[in-house]
């Protein structure tokens, strides 16, 4: 198994140079042929290149690029969401520098499905690279909303494809293959060029009783396996989970049971807005129990609107009501579908839990169902929301209770089936953290794949694949670009470091006004504390800091005081030293020197 991409080597397949030609001439004819000296020169195979700009060693911002004979295609363009290490950041997208430099060779972008980690970065890429986008009807419907918001809809060519469609993109033929996931219209892709066929599964699971009635197209995947698959790139999200992923229909059965047991309680169900199948089952259960349905959350409203418009959601007439009308109905007549299943600070469910929502107040009359499993890292925030809801007297159903959530990703046995059906020459686990990729690679090795033909890659790695070998080419620029408000890429590691410093230690501001002509102090210095110490109880400490700052200014020659950078540095060093000596803390010290 190739764990280190930069040291990766694969074993060339040994071929028999003495194979017989079925049309071989008789010996007499052969003697008339001029004798060949030495071994025939073996024709060099041209590789297909696979480049990863996101989705490896992380869950999110999936982006893969395929290249053959100078033609490139892009598969997916997602985003990731911020965590505790990225305070104040709204979104995280891939670094598009390399794609922008090679914009002329990109023939199109193919999107596997409509989740944010696969479509969220698309508007930011299309600002720089204007190429056609290919995907299914629902996915394009969700993309249209994003492009309209970014004022790119009129400039972008969106092309609908269906399962079984094959589209020519330069040197490539790309076939869309239906797979099951937690959103309709999910594809795997068979990407074929003269070097061979690469199958990228996208996000998938094997659901034998799917909500939309169409099981994953294992027959088509099997045909490719029989013809020969050069490489398989497969979803690794659930590679640590044994067994099979439960069918989505199991959640529908749980909803029916819970809705009937709720009797006179109002029901609130929190789930991912993009899980259209889940929303459909909530609406079905509400209809069966005679309840009206209201939506909370902008993303939920957008997805439901698109789903209804395109026919992916079947909503009985009169069942949907505006959130402003919920006060007209008794608790046992209502179901509220909301966002916030991951405990997001500004989500509707979190604001309800902390009694900060303008239109919904949680109380003992409510039953809250959290129909999602916390994403790794979100367990604490989700638990906090659950605790607050319980304090308000609500009944809360969450995680494994009553099977109110199933994953949209394949577990170990399904991943083995995908490997067995496609029978790839090379295997590259994708879409997961390092632990997921390693476990998936171990599953493949356990099924008999040569460890030298398994690659655990990373973002920025470019692989070259031929029938003879898989090797690592020159890396390309890859990383994370932070979106903060209207700013894209203007917040870097230095700014984030300062933000983390502020959140952990607080800040001291030293403000002083110095005469431009004489260099004398006009006013100040003033000491301001933000997030460091409580001013009313720390007057002596702040006064000591003010005296230290004044002493620094007085000890600096008058002509040098007009060198603002030098003066700021001295003030920062002295106040920082004093604060550490007195408190053993290191606040961010911000000197502000003004001209008077």
HELIX and SHEET records of a PDB file:
HELIX    1   1 UNK A    5  UNK A    7  5                                   3    
HELIX    2   2 UNK A   27  UNK A   32  1                                   6    
HELIX    3   3 UNK A   97  UNK A  101  1                                   5    
HELIX    4   4 UNK A  103  UNK A  105  5                                   3    
HELIX    5   5 UNK A  116  UNK A  119  1                                   4    
HELIX    6   6 UNK A  122  UNK A  126  1                                   5    
HELIX    7   7 UNK A  137  UNK A  149  1                                  13    
HELIX    8   8 UNK A  153  UNK A  155  5                                   3    
HELIX    9   9 UNK A  218  UNK A  227  1                                  10    
HELIX   10  10 UNK A  249  UNK A  261  1                                  13    
HELIX   11  11 UNK A  276  UNK A  288  1                                  13    
HELIX   12  12 UNK A  298  UNK A  309  1                                  12    
HELIX   13  13 UNK A  323  UNK A  328  5                                   6    
HELIX   14  14 UNK A  331  UNK A  333  5                                   3    
HELIX   15  15 UNK A  348  UNK A  353  1                                   6    
HELIX   16  16 UNK A  379  UNK A  391  1                                  13    
HELIX   17  17 UNK A  401  UNK A  403  5                                   3    
HELIX   18  18 UNK A  412  UNK A  422  1                                  11    
HELIX   19  19 UNK A  434  UNK A  446  1                                  13    
HELIX   20  20 UNK A  451  UNK A  453  5                                   3    
HELIX   21  21 UNK A  493  UNK A  505  1                                  13    
HELIX   22  22 UNK A  535  UNK A  537  5                                   3    
HELIX   23  23 UNK A  539  UNK A  555  1                                  17    
HELIX   24  24 UNK A  558  UNK A  560  5                                   3    
HELIX   25  25 UNK A  564  UNK A  583  1                                  20    
SHEET    1   A 8 UNK A 158  UNK A 160  0                                        
SHEET    2   A 8 UNK A 133  UNK A 135  1                                        
SHEET    3   A 8 UNK A 106  UNK A 110  1                                        
SHEET    4   A 8 UNK A  71  UNK A  75  1                                        
SHEET    5   A 8 UNK A  63  UNK A  68 -1                                        
SHEET    6   A 8 UNK A  48  UNK A  54 -1                                        
SHEET    7   A 8 UNK A 462  UNK A 465 -1                                        
SHEET    8   A 8 UNK A 470  UNK A 472 -1                                        
SHEET    1   B 4 UNK A  79  UNK A  80  0                                        
SHEET    2   B 4 UNK A  91  UNK A  94 -1                                        
SHEET    3   B 4 UNK A 480  UNK A 484 -1                                        
SHEET    4   B 4 UNK A 487  UNK A 488 -1                                        
SHEET    1   C 6 UNK A 166  UNK A 169  0                                        
SHEET    2   C 6 UNK A 172  UNK A 179 -1                                        
SHEET    3   C 6 UNK A 186  UNK A 193 -1                                        
SHEET    4   C 6 UNK A 196  UNK A 200 -1                                        
SHEET    5   C 6 UNK A 229  UNK A 235  1                                        
SHEET    6   C 6 UNK A 424  UNK A 430  1                                        
SHEET    1   D 5 UNK A 292  UNK A 296  0                                        
SHEET    2   D 5 UNK A 334  UNK A 338  1                                        
SHEET    3   D 5 UNK A 266  UNK A 270  1                                        
SHEET    4   D 5 UNK A 366  UNK A 370  1                                        
SHEET    5   D 5 UNK A 395  UNK A 398  1                                        
SHEET    1   E 3 UNK A 521  UNK A 530  0                                        
SHEET    2   E 3 UNK A 507  UNK A 514 -1                                        
SHEET    3   E 3 UNK A 588  UNK A 595  1                                        
END                                                                             
